[in-house]
Amino acid sequence: MNAYDYQLFVIGGGSGGVRAARIASSLGARVAIAESYRYGGTCVIRGCVPKKLLVYAAHYAEDFADAHGFGWSVPPAAFSWPRLIAAKDKEISRLSGLYENNLLGSNVSTLYGNARLVDPHTVEINGQRMTAEHILIATGGTPFIPEVPGIEHAITSNEVFDLPDLPRRVLIVGGGYIAVEFAGILNGLGAQVTLCYRGEQVLRGFDDDVRAHLQAEMVKKGITLRLHQDVARIEKLPDGSLSVGFADAAARCLVVDAVLYATGRVPNTQGLGLEAVGVALDGSGGVKVDAFGKTNVDSIHAVGDVTNRIALTPVAIREGAALAHTLFGPTPLAADLTTVPSAVFSQPPVGTVGLTEAQALAQCGAIDVYTSTFKNMRHTLSGRDERTLMKLIVDSASQRVLGAHMVGSDAPEIIQGLAIAIRMGATKADFDATVALHPTAAEEFVTMRDKVTKTATPSA
């Protein structure tokens, strides 16, 4: 007789939870998974996938304009937001169905409802209690919304995908990757976009040259930046528009049709019963785990954004797979996250892997920096004033390439390949010895020869 109903009960049907459930089942475990909304999680439903579809849509405005330089006569184009959203919804429904069907095909029991912990081995969902040898928390994150008068009139990245119409004037609050991505999307689709950020430059945490380059390109594309400013209040006007006041009394108010808050995300741990069971959380509500995804309660585990570490879908997938192998495989397995590439689907996009210049200086003391900025070959005929940035960061002593960064067309696609080389410990000589693929932008990464050597300033 089995002591528990399931060997693994997963709370959260996003990428990390689904991967853990399927692999655990393939290893012979009895598995159930509970999802409160739709299978697929943030990435599929209201994150990476729909956002990338909208990025594609936004690019057509420039594509139509650029075609003239290549001999095409393009009639005036008209854009329909409702048609785009309907097409997006159809694709998201298809993907969500695939997630659930794949779970069922893997012999995982799928449930719908808000699950919560009763004790270290018991979960309650829809009034029914089930027991499990192990419980996995994979509930992801949710947009952070500050307490600002009138904040109820604002939207987040959750709601923007379902707006009935494209707002004519939009204020985006925030300077992270979600903020700059939606600034590019909405600007490309025809909205008048203002981005308000309390810092001095967008994309805090990225390489400084990347930040400066992208910010300049955003301004070229017509996005208005209001830096060193923060929203103090939002007021709904009689005509339905929104009047936004700023903390800086000297800053003029802004009247827009929508205010989109993109001020970060927080772990989705409310209402799960974690505190009552004794699961330790960090200051932001993230579940504290060890290298193998185990919390301070032996039977409870967590992966993905809910742990408040690296909030990327492939990371959650890797962590979910590693946890399943740890619990039900022959040996424990920790996810190797030492070199994680990332992308910002801004316009132009950003691709990055490894250390920033500041991180490399702090770690190595002396580095060689190779930087190149140029006009992409396409724009020699399109006439567009857009420049590409590429940057390599090399340890002066070992000549190992520590970081690669790019802002420009296809940056994420190019950086994915470089991530393999950097993870394997490639040196600058390895890059130099690689034959260039011409004519491409990517060849610049293997032809850069001019360097600037930098040394860390000794601390006082």
Summary of the structure (lengths in Angstrom):
residues: 460
radius of gyration: 23.9
end to end distance: 67.0
largest distance: 74.9
contacts: 1556
relative contact order: 0.13
helix: 34%
strand: 26%
